[in-house]
Amino acid sequence: MPDIFRGDPAPHDIYFDADEFLAKHTTNVTDPVIETTIRYMRDTHRFDRIAVTGYCFGGRYAFRFLQKGRGADIGFAAHPSFLQDSEVLAINGPASIAAAEIDTLFEPARRLEVEGMLNRTAQPYQVTLYSGTFHGFGTRGNISIPEQKFGKEEAFFQAVRWFKAWQ
């Protein structure tokens, strides 16, 4: 798995300066890491098909690399953030999203917009909403809370099933 943060991940402190973090981790910085990884997988290991997955910040990149000529064939994103319309509309392969019920970075209205755009792409897609979950549930869900445990586990299996279905 590539280190898309280049050794500088977001801190665990929820009050960290998100604007500063995002300014240091633009698509110009992140795309080359993923491009290099995909090229390595194709050229060195000779993989015919490549699936990409991303959680939160990385969810956007699952879509960016589903664009024609970007190297990915199948994509999955859990609670994606900062996903742009152009990135959704440009996908050229199956895309799946695991969405949180409460998510200020992928709010219900935005989720519905993205679902409508996915429909227009004519690519296979799936959007699953997990009740009782918050942004980050796919990686940080509280497994002592049944809804969060279910959402976290099911989002993982959603990705596995999606990749198997479209491999």
C-alpha positions in Angstrom: 0.0 0.0 0.0 1.5 3.3 -1.0 2.1 6.0 1.6 0.0 8.8 0.0 0.9 11.1 2.8 4.7 10.7 2.3 5.3 10.1 6.0 3.2 13.1 7.1 -0.3 11.7 8.0 -3.1 13.7 9.6 -2.5 13.8 13.4 -4.9 11.9 15.7 -5.8 15.2 17.4 -9.3 16.1 16.0 -8.5 19.8 16.4 -5.5 19.7 14.0 -5.2 22.4 11.3 -7.0 20.7 8.4 -6.4 23.6 6.0 -2.6 23.3 6.6 -2.7 19.6 6.1 -4.7 19.8 2.9 -2.4 22.5 1.5 0.5 20.1 1.9 -1.4 17.1 0.4 -2.8 18.3 -2.9 -3.5 16.2 -5.9 -0.1 17.4 -7.4 1.6 15.7 -4.4 -0.6 12.7 -4.0 -1.2 11.6 -7.6 2.4 10.8 -8.4 2.6 8.4 -5.5 -0.4 6.5 -6.8 0.7 6.7 -10.4 4.1 5.2 -9.4 2.4 2.4 -7.4 0.0 1.5 -10.3 2.9 1.5 -12.8 4.9 -0.7 -10.5 2.0 -3.2 -10.2 1.4 -3.3 -13.9 5.0 -3.3 -15.1 6.8 -5.3 -12.5 4.1 -7.7 -11.3 2.2 -7.8 -14.5 -1.3 -7.4 -12.9 -4.0 -7.3 -15.6 -6.5 -5.6 -13.4 -6.0 -3.2 -10.5 -8.6 -2.3 -7.8 -8.2 0.9 -5.8 -9.7 1.6 -2.4 -9.6 4.8 -0.3 -11.0 5.9 3.0 -11.8 9.5 3.7 -9.0 11.5 2.0 -8.1 8.5 -0.1 -11.7 8.0 -1.3 -11.3 10.8 -3.7 -8.3 9.1 -5.3 -10.2 5.8 -5.8 -12.3 7.9 -8.2 -9.5 9.9 -9.7 -7.7 6.7 -10.8 -10.8 5.2 -12.2 -10.6 7.8 -15.0 -9.6 6.4 -18.4 -5.9 6.0 -18.7 -5.2 6.5 -15.0 -4.6 2.8 -14.3 -7.3 1.5 -12.0 -10.1 -0.8 -13.2 -12.3 -1.0 -10.1 -12.8 1.4 -7.2 -14.2 1.5 -3.7 -14.4 4.4 -1.3 -15.5 4.6 2.3 -16.8 7.9 3.6 -15.0 9.8 0.8 -14.1 13.5 1.2 -13.4 16.3 -1.2 -14.8 14.3 -4.2 -15.2 16.6 -7.2 -18.0 16.3 -9.7 -15.5 16.0 -12.6 -13.9 13.1 -10.8 -17.2 11.2 -10.4 -18.4 11.9 -13.9 -15.0 10.8 -15.5 -15.0 7.2 -14.0 -14.4 4.5 -16.5 -15.0 1.4 -14.3 -17.2 0.1 -11.5 -17.3 2.3 -8.3 -18.7 1.5 -4.9 -19.2 3.9 -1.9 -19.7 3.0 1.8 -21.3 6.1 3.3 -21.8 7.2 6.9 -25.2 8.4 8.1 -23.6 11.4 9.7 -20.8 12.9 7.7 -19.9 16.6 7.4 -17.5 15.8 4.6 -20.0 13.8 2.6 -23.4 15.1 3.7 -26.7 13.5 2.6 -27.3 16.1 -0.2 -23.9 15.6 -1.6 -24.2 11.8 -1.4 -27.4 12.0 -3.4 -25.7 14.3 -6.0 -22.9 11.8 -6.3 -25.3 9.0 -6.7 -27.0 10.8 -9.5 -23.7 11.5 -11.2 -22.7 7.8 -10.9 -26.0 6.9 -12.6 -25.1 9.2 -15.5 -21.7 7.5 -16.0 -23.3 4.2 -17.3 -20.7 2.4 -15.1 -21.7 -0.2 -12.5 -22.0 1.5 -9.1 -23.1 1.0 -5.6 -23.8 3.4 -2.8 -24.5 1.9 0.6 -25.5 4.0 3.6 -24.8 2.6 7.1 -27.1 3.9 9.8 -25.6 4.8 13.2 -22.3 5.6 11.7 -20.1 8.7 11.5 -17.4 9.9 9.1 -14.4 7.6 9.6 -16.5 4.5 10.6 -14.7 2.3 8.1 -11.4 2.7 10.0 -12.3 4.1 13.4 -15.8 2.8 14.1 -16.4 2.0 17.8 -16.9 -1.8 17.7 -18.5 -1.7 21.2 -21.5 0.1 19.5 -23.5 -2.4 17.4 -24.3 -0.1 14.6 -20.7 1.1 14.2 -19.4 -2.4 14.4 -21.8 -3.6 11.8 -21.0 -0.7 9.5 -17.3 -1.1 9.8 -17.4 -4.8 9.2 -19.9 -4.6 6.4 -18.0 -1.8 4.6 -15.0 -4.1 4.5 -17.0 -6.9 3.1 -18.7 -4.6 0.7 -15.3 -3.7 -0.8 -14.3 -7.4 -1.0 -17.5 -8.4 -2.7 -17.3 -5.5 -5.1 -13.8 -6.3 -6.1 -14.6 -10.0 -6.6 -17.7 -9.2 -8.6 -15.8 -6.9 -11.0 -12.4 -8.5 -11.1 
